[in-house]
Amino acid sequence: MHHSPLIATIVAGLVLAFLLGALAHRLRVSPLIGYLLAGVAVGPFTPGFVADQSLANELAEIGVILLMFGVGLHFSLKDLLSVKAIAVPGALVQIAVATLMGMGLAALLDWGLMAGFVFGLALSVASTVVLLRALQERRLMDTQEGRIAVGWLIVEDLAMVLALVLIPAIAGVVGLGGEAGSTDADAGTGIGGVVLLAMGKAVAFVAFMLIVGRRVIPALLHWVAQTGSRELFSLSVLAIALGVAFGAAMLFGVSFALGAFFAGMMLNESPLSQRAAEESLPLRDAFAVLFFVSVGMLFNPGILFSAPLELLATLAIILFGKSVAAFLIVRAFGHPNRTALTISASLAQIGEFSFILIGLGVTLNLLPQKGQDLVLAGAILSILLNPLLFKLFVPNRPEALPTPADAPSKPVVSDLHPTSLHNHSILVGYGRVGSMVGAGLKRAGEPFLVIEDRKLPAAAARADGAEIISGNAADPKVLRAANLAAARRLFVAIPQSFEAGQVVSQAVAANPDLRIVARAHSDAEVAHLQKCGAGTIIMGEREIARGMLDIAFERRHA
């Protein structure tokens, strides 16, 4: 039988990640721990099946691309510019502080100046995937803290792109890199020229995306949508994300992640951005899981016993050193403790850029293999501990949404403060269907509140006079805040049948007399929602057919 390393790596990674992730969820810990342990299980340092590490890394890179593309879809240029005053100086100072601490530890280990520089840089940069997952899980992406954290992350990525260009050049100049260090510096360009060239390429890429991409990408997606082909639309979303990321790396020398982020941000100019985000979500989740599996594969448990003190010092820099620095920086800019704690917890881990930097340092003979082992172990342990830091220091509540100038004065209810409404209707989702249901309830004079976790639909509901609960309706705390026990009706207008089923099941348990009306797209979804307890289920295709027949027969009898 033909053996395919690619298929074996994907199957082993996803199946084990599912099993261990489900076990972690059952034990009430983050599924990320299960994904990382799945990587350790299929890695080269544990007995049994060993997955292909190089393939796993490339699959994980696709996950980073798609994740950053999704972030860009919800992160406008205005959001990015709004936090530049703190994100740019804050990220640069924090990188400098963490690098100096890493250099101090390297000096104690007698590694040399360049070794310490690379080691410190690797400890200074946070993981894109981990940071974004943490913000998304806590519904912080659309808050001020979330925008600062993402802006901070973008600045770190830009700094690391520059570092990846400079390190081989410096190694070549000081004679540490051998042939691997031969770059433009050897051709007489010099380190200053290399810096200017790298910065020039990054600026050129950003300018190209703002001038050309901002017009071409939304227009392309709009043209594809007009074809009416859903699969072509889905394909176009992936082609834009992966194509721009690859082109950015090949033509401008920036990272895949940064290219994908700007592709998403330019696509955010299109009214189809929400649909594009929904189409890419399943692949984003699957490849993000493969990223954590690939990280687990790199972990050598032997470092826990061979260098425990060095590992503790490395972990202290990651978890406390740069986090304290970030906290002090954010407070120095006048932001409250909550914002400072959120940024600190977000940055208390390392990830993909750290692996690239430390791998480059070993390849160029700048630092010993032990340095790579310490960074990888520090990454694994910091990713494992990061959710705990969030739980300890960051309250899990959504930030109030901005109020439009012409909106009625309706409070945004957090998940910690239940609504005071009674005999009301609860509307889950305020998209195309939900907004029409809301308009009907408003015309009927019925009190209702809307549960919505997206920024623009929530703002639209607020403008229409609805009381808002910002959050995921499948979260039990959010549903409790909606006062299900005293409600009369529940309208589930979201298209995601899995989340809709969770909402319906919890609603039935909380209030068996509640009248529940839900939407579905297929017979299978109808059966699923009926099983969960929905009393009335509307399937769009059936209602369209009935309407067409009613019109036809009315005209026949006219």
C-alpha positions in Angstrom: 0.0 0.0 0.0 1.3 3.5 -0.9 2.4 5.5 2.1 1.9 9.3 1.8 3.8 11.4 4.5 1.4 14.3 3.8 -1.7 12.3 4.4 -0.2 10.5 7.4 0.9 13.8 9.0 -2.6 15.5 8.5 -4.5 12.5 9.7 -2.3 11.7 12.7 -2.2 15.4 13.7 -5.9 16.1 13.4 -7.2 12.8 14.8 -4.9 13.0 17.9 -5.6 16.7 18.3 -9.3 16.0 18.3 -9.0 13.2 20.9 -6.7 15.0 23.2 -8.4 18.3 22.7 -11.8 16.7 23.6 -10.2 15.2 26.7 -8.8 18.6 27.7 -12.2 20.2 27.3 -13.7 17.4 29.4 -11.1 18.2 32.1 -12.1 21.9 31.8 -8.7 23.1 30.5 -7.9 24.8 27.2 -8.1 22.5 24.1 -4.8 24.0 23.1 -3.1 21.8 25.7 -4.6 18.8 23.9 -3.3 20.0 20.5 0.2 20.5 21.9 0.3 17.1 23.5 -0.9 15.6 20.2 2.2 17.1 18.6 4.5 15.7 21.3 2.9 12.3 20.8 3.7 12.3 17.0 7.1 14.0 17.4 10.6 12.5 17.1 11.2 12.6 20.9 8.5 10.1 21.8 8.1 6.4 20.8 5.8 5.2 18.1 4.6 7.0 14.9 6.7 10.1 13.9 5.0 12.6 11.6 7.0 14.5 9.0 8.2 17.7 10.8 8.9 19.7 7.6 5.4 19.0 6.3 3.8 19.9 9.6 5.6 23.2 9.7 4.4 24.1 6.2 0.8 23.2 7.0 1.1 25.3 10.2 2.3 28.2 8.0 -0.9 28.0 6.0 -2.8 28.2 9.3 -1.0 31.3 10.3 -1.7 32.9 6.9 -5.4 32.1 7.1 -5.7 33.3 10.7 -4.0 36.6 9.9 -6.2 37.0 6.9 -9.3 36.5 9.1 -7.9 39.2 11.5 -7.5 41.6 8.7 -11.1 41.0 7.6 -12.2 42.5 11.0 -9.4 45.0 11.4 -9.7 48.2 9.4 -6.9 50.6 8.5 -8.6 53.1 10.8 -8.3 50.7 13.7 -4.7 50.2 13.0 -3.9 53.9 12.8 -5.9 54.6 15.9 -3.4 52.6 18.1 -0.2 53.6 16.4 0.7 56.0 19.1 1.1 53.2 21.6 1.6 50.1 19.5 4.7 51.4 17.7 6.8 52.7 20.6 5.4 50.1 23.0 6.3 47.1 20.8 9.8 48.5 20.0 10.6 49.2 23.7 9.2 45.8 24.8 11.3 44.0 22.2 14.4 45.9 23.3 13.8 45.1 27.0 13.2 41.4 26.3 16.2 41.2 24.0 18.4 42.7 26.7 17.1 40.2 29.3 17.8 37.3 26.9 21.3 38.6 26.2 21.9 38.8 30.0 20.9 35.1 30.4 23.1 34.2 27.4 26.1 36.0 28.9 25.7 33.9 32.1 25.8 30.8 29.9 28.9 32.1 28.0 27.3 32.1 24.6 28.7 35.3 23.2 27.1 38.6 22.1 25.5 37.5 18.8 24.2 34.4 20.4 22.6 36.5 23.1 21.1 38.9 20.6 19.4 36.1 18.6 18.3 34.3 21.8 16.8 37.6 23.2 15.0 38.4 20.0 13.4 35.0 19.9 12.1 35.5 23.5 10.7 39.0 22.6 8.1 38.2 20.0 4.7 36.8 20.8 2.9 34.1 18.8 0.4 35.3 16.3 -1.9 32.3 16.6 -1.9 32.1 20.4 -2.5 35.9 20.9 -5.4 35.9 18.4 -7.0 32.8 19.8 -6.8 34.3 23.3 -8.5 37.5 22.1 -11.1 35.8 20.1 -12.1 33.3 22.8 -12.6 36.2 25.2 -14.4 38.4 22.6 -11.7 41.1 22.9 -10.9 41.6 19.2 -13.2 44.6 18.8 -12.3 46.3 22.0 -9.6 48.9 22.5 -7.4 46.3 24.3 -7.8 44.0 21.3 -6.9 46.7 18.8 -3.8 47.7 20.7 -2.7 44.0 21.0 -3.1 43.4 17.3 -1.4 46.6 16.4 1.4 45.7 18.8 1.7 42.3 17.1 1.9 43.8 13.6 4.8 46.1 14.8 6.5 43.0 16.2 6.1 41.1 13.0 7.6 44.0 11.0 10.6 44.2 13.4 11.2 40.4 13.1 11.0 40.6 9.3 13.8 43.2 9.5 15.7 41.0 12.0 15.6 38.0 9.6 17.3 40.2 7.0 19.9 41.7 9.3 21.0 38.6 11.2 22.7 36.9 8.2 24.2 40.2 7.1 25.7 40.8 10.6 26.9 37.2 10.8 28.6 37.6 7.5 30.3 40.9 8.5 31.6 39.5 11.8 32.6 36.2 10.2 30.3 33.9 12.2 27.9 32.8 9.4 30.2 31.1 6.9 28.6 30.7 3.6 25.2 31.0 5.0 25.9 34.5 6.1 26.8 35.8 2.7 24.3 38.4 1.7 24.2 41.9 0.3 26.7 42.9 3.0 29.4 40.9 1.2 28.7 42.6 -2.0 29.6 46.0 -0.6 26.1 47.1 0.4 26.9 47.1 4.1 24.6 46.7 7.1 23.1 50.2 6.6 22.2 49.4 3.1 20.6 46.1 4.1 18.5 47.9 6.7 17.4 50.5 4.2 16.6 47.9 1.6 14.5 45.8 4.0 12.6 48.9 5.2 12.1 50.1 1.7 10.6 46.7 0.7 8.2 46.8 3.6 7.1 50.4 2.9 6.7 49.5 -0.8 4.5 46.5 0.1 2.2 48.6 2.3 2.0 51.4 -0.3 1.2 48.8 -3.0 -1.6 47.3 -0.9 -3.1 50.8 0.0 -3.0 52.1 -3.6 -3.6 49.0 -5.7 -4.8 46.2 -3.4 -7.5 48.4 -1.8 -9.2 48.8 -5.2 -8.5 45.5 -6.9 -9.2 43.0 -4.1 -12.8 44.2 -3.2 -13.6 44.6 -6.9 -12.4 41.0 -7.6 -14.5 39.6 -4.8 -17.5 41.6 -5.9 -17.2 40.2 -9.5 -16.9 36.6 -8.2 -20.0 37.1 -6.0 -22.0 38.1 -9.1 -21.3 34.8 -10.8 -23.6 33.2 -8.2 -21.2 30.3 -7.6 -20.6 29.6 -3.9 -17.6 27.3 -4.5 -16.0 29.9 -6.8 -16.5 32.5 -4.1 -14.9 30.3 -1.4 -12.0 29.6 -3.8 -11.5 33.2 -4.5 -11.3 34.0 -0.8 -8.6 31.4 -0.3 -6.8 32.4 -3.5 -6.7 36.1 -2.3 -5.4 35.1 1.2 -2.7 32.7 0.0 -1.8 34.5 -3.2 -1.2 37.9 -1.6 0.7 36.3 1.3 3.0 34.4 -1.1 3.4 37.4 -3.4 4.3 39.6 -0.4 7.0 37.2 0.7 8.4 36.6 -2.8 8.3 40.2 -4.2 8.7 42.3 -1.1 10.4 40.1 1.4 7.8 40.5 4.2 6.3 37.6 6.2 3.5 35.5 4.9 1.5 36.5 8.0 1.9 40.2 7.4 0.9 39.8 3.7 -2.2 37.9 4.6 -3.2 40.5 7.2 -3.1 43.3 4.7 -5.0 41.2 2.2 -7.8 40.8 4.7 -7.6 44.4 5.7 -8.1 45.6 2.1 -10.9 43.1 1.7 -12.6 44.7 4.7 -13.4 47.6 2.4 -15.9 45.3 0.7 -19.4 44.7 2.0 -18.8 41.0 1.3 -16.1 40.8 4.0 -18.3 39.1 6.5 -19.3 36.4 4.0 -15.6 36.0 3.2 -14.8 35.5 6.8 -17.4 32.8 7.2 -16.2 30.9 4.1 -12.6 30.8 5.3 -13.4 29.9 8.9 -13.4 26.1 8.7 -10.0 26.0 7.0 -8.6 28.6 9.4 -9.6 26.5 12.4 -8.2 23.2 11.0 -4.8 24.7 10.0 -4.5 26.6 13.3 -4.8 23.2 15.1 -2.0 21.9 12.9 0.1 24.8 14.0 -0.1 23.8 17.6 0.5 20.2 16.6 3.7 21.3 14.8 4.9 23.2 17.9 4.4 20.1 20.0 6.5 18.1 17.6 9.5 20.3 18.2 9.4 19.8 22.0 12.2 17.7 23.5 11.1 16.7 27.0 14.7 15.9 27.9 15.5 19.6 28.3 13.3 19.6 31.4 15.8 17.4 33.2 19.1 18.4 31.5 18.8 22.2 32.0 16.0 22.9 34.5 17.5 26.2 35.9 18.2 27.6 32.4 14.7 26.7 31.4 13.1 28.4 34.4 15.1 31.5 33.7 14.0 31.4 30.0 10.4 31.0 31.1 10.7 33.8 33.6 11.7 36.2 30.8 8.8 35.1 28.6 6.1 35.1 31.3 7.2 37.9 33.6 10.0 39.9 32.2 8.5 41.2 29.0 5.0 41.2 30.5 6.0 43.5 33.3 7.8 45.7 30.7 4.6 45.8 28.6 2.5 46.6 31.6 4.7 49.5 32.6 4.8 50.8 29.0 1.0 50.8 28.6 0.5 52.5 32.0 3.1 55.1 31.0 0.9 56.0 28.1 -2.0 56.6 30.4 -4.1 53.5 29.8 -6.0 51.9 32.7 -4.8 48.7 34.5 -7.3 46.5 32.6 -5.7 47.5 29.2 -2.2 47.0 30.6 -3.0 43.6 32.1 -4.7 42.5 28.8 -1.6 43.5 26.7 0.7 41.9 29.3 -1.2 38.6 29.3 -1.4 38.6 25.5 2.4 38.9 25.1 3.3 36.3 27.8 4.1 33.6 25.3 6.3 33.0 22.2 5.7 31.2 18.9 6.3 31.0 15.2 8.7 33.9 14.7 10.7 32.6 17.7 11.2 29.2 16.0 12.3 30.9 12.7 14.8 33.2 14.5 16.3 30.5 16.7 16.5 28.1 13.7 18.3 30.7 11.7 20.7 31.3 14.6 21.6 27.6 14.8 22.0 27.3 11.0 24.4 30.3 11.0 26.4 28.8 13.9 25.6 31.8 16.1 24.4 29.9 19.1 24.4 26.2 20.3 21.6 23.7 19.9 20.8 24.1 23.6 19.6 27.6 22.8 17.0 26.2 20.4 15.9 23.6 22.9 15.4 26.3 25.5 13.3 28.5 23.2 11.2 25.6 22.0 10.6 24.4 25.6 9.8 28.0 26.7 7.3 28.3 23.8 5.5 25.1 24.7 5.3 25.9 28.4 4.3 29.5 27.9 1.5 28.5 25.5 0.3 26.0 28.1 0.4 28.6 30.9 -0.9 31.6 28.9 -4.7 30.8 29.3 -4.0 30.6 33.1 -2.5 34.1 33.1 -5.5 35.4 31.2 -7.9 33.8 33.7 -6.0 35.3 36.6 -5.4 38.8 35.4 -8.0 39.6 32.6 -11.7 39.6 33.5 -13.7 37.7 30.8 -16.2 40.3 29.8 -16.8 42.1 26.5 -16.1 45.8 26.2 -19.1 48.0 25.5 -19.6 48.7 21.8 -19.2 52.3 20.5 -22.5 54.2 20.3 -23.4 55.8 17.0 -24.1 59.5 17.3 -27.7 59.1 16.3 -28.4 55.9 18.2 -30.9 55.8 21.1 -29.4 55.7 24.5 -29.5 51.9 25.1 -26.9 50.3 27.4 -24.8 47.4 26.3 -25.3 44.7 28.8 -22.2 42.7 29.7 -22.3 39.0 30.5 -22.0 39.8 34.2 -25.1 42.1 34.4 -28.4 40.5 33.3 -31.1 42.4 31.6 -34.1 43.7 33.5 -36.5 42.9 30.7 -39.5 40.6 31.3 -42.0 39.1 28.9 -39.6 40.0 26.1 -38.3 38.4 22.9 -34.7 37.4 22.6 -33.2 37.7 19.1 -29.9 35.8 18.5 -28.1 37.3 15.5 -28.7 40.6 13.7 -27.6 39.9 10.2 -29.9 40.0 7.1 -32.6 37.7 8.7 -32.2 38.9 12.3 -32.5 42.6 11.3 -35.8 41.9 9.5 -37.1 40.0 12.6 -36.0 42.9 14.7 -37.8 45.4 12.5 -41.0 43.4 12.8 -40.8 43.2 16.6 -40.2 47.0 16.7 -43.2 47.7 14.6 -45.3 45.5 16.9 -44.1 47.4 19.9 -42.6 44.2 21.5 -39.7 44.6 23.9 -36.7 42.6 22.7 -33.0 42.4 23.1 -30.4 41.2 20.6 -27.4 38.9 21.3 -24.7 39.6 18.8 -20.9 39.2 18.9 -20.0 41.2 15.7 -19.3 44.9 15.9 -21.2 46.2 12.9 -24.5 44.2 13.3 -24.5 45.0 17.1 -24.1 48.7 16.3 -27.0 48.4 13.8 -29.2 46.7 16.4 -28.4 49.5 18.9 -29.3 52.1 16.2 -32.6 50.4 15.8 -33.3 50.8 19.5 -32.6 47.3 20.7 -31.0 46.4 24.0 -27.7 44.6 23.3 -25.9 41.8 24.9 -22.4 41.5 23.3 -21.2 37.9 23.2 -21.6 34.4 21.8 -25.1 33.2 22.4 -23.9 29.7 22.9 -22.1 30.8 26.1 -24.3 29.9 29.1 -23.4 33.2 30.9 -24.6 35.3 27.9 -27.9 33.4 27.8 -28.4 33.8 31.5 -27.9 37.5 31.1 -30.7 37.6 28.5 -33.1 36.4 31.3 -34.5 33.3 29.5 -36.7 32.3 32.4 -38.8 35.5 32.0 -38.8 35.7 28.2 -41.7 34.9 25.9 -40.0 34.1 22.7 -36.6 33.2 21.3 -35.7 33.8 17.7 -32.5 32.0 16.6 -31.5 33.8 13.4 -27.9 32.8 13.1 -27.0 30.5 10.1 -24.6 28.3 12.1 -26.6 25.2 13.0 -24.1 23.9 15.6 -24.2 27.0 17.7 -28.0 27.4 17.1 -28.5 23.9 18.5 -26.5 24.8 21.6 -28.6 27.9 22.1 -31.9 26.0 21.7 -30.9 23.2 24.1 -29.9 25.7 26.8 -33.1 27.7 26.3 -35.3 24.7 26.6 -33.6 23.7 29.8 -33.9 27.2 31.3 -37.6 27.8 30.2 -39.6 24.8 28.9 -42.5 27.2 28.0 -40.4 29.5 25.8 -41.6 29.6 22.2 -38.5 29.0 20.0 -38.3 29.9 16.3 -35.1 29.0 14.5 -33.8 29.1 10.9 -32.2 26.2 9.0 -30.7 25.6 5.5 -31.3 21.9 5.1 -33.4 18.9 6.2 -30.5 17.7 8.3 -30.4 21.0 10.1 -34.1 21.0 10.7 -33.9 17.5 12.2 -30.9 18.7 14.4 -32.8 21.7 15.7 -36.0 19.7 16.3 -33.9 17.3 18.4 -32.5 20.1 20.4 -36.0 21.4 21.2 -36.9 24.1 18.7 -40.7 24.4 18.3 -40.8 26.1 14.9 -38.1 25.9 12.3 -38.1 27.9 9.1 -36.1 26.6 6.2 -35.5 29.3 3.5 -35.9 27.1 0.5 -39.3 25.7 1.7 -40.7 29.2 2.4 -39.6 30.4 -1.1 -41.3 27.5 -2.7 -44.5 28.1 -0.8 -44.4 31.8 -1.6 -44.0 31.0 -5.3 -46.9 28.6 -5.3 -49.1 31.0 -3.4 -48.4 33.7 -5.9 -49.0 31.4 -8.8 -52.3 30.1 -7.6 -53.5 33.5 -6.5 -52.9 34.8 -10.0 -54.6 31.7 -11.5 -57.8 32.3 -9.6 -57.7 36.1 -10.1 
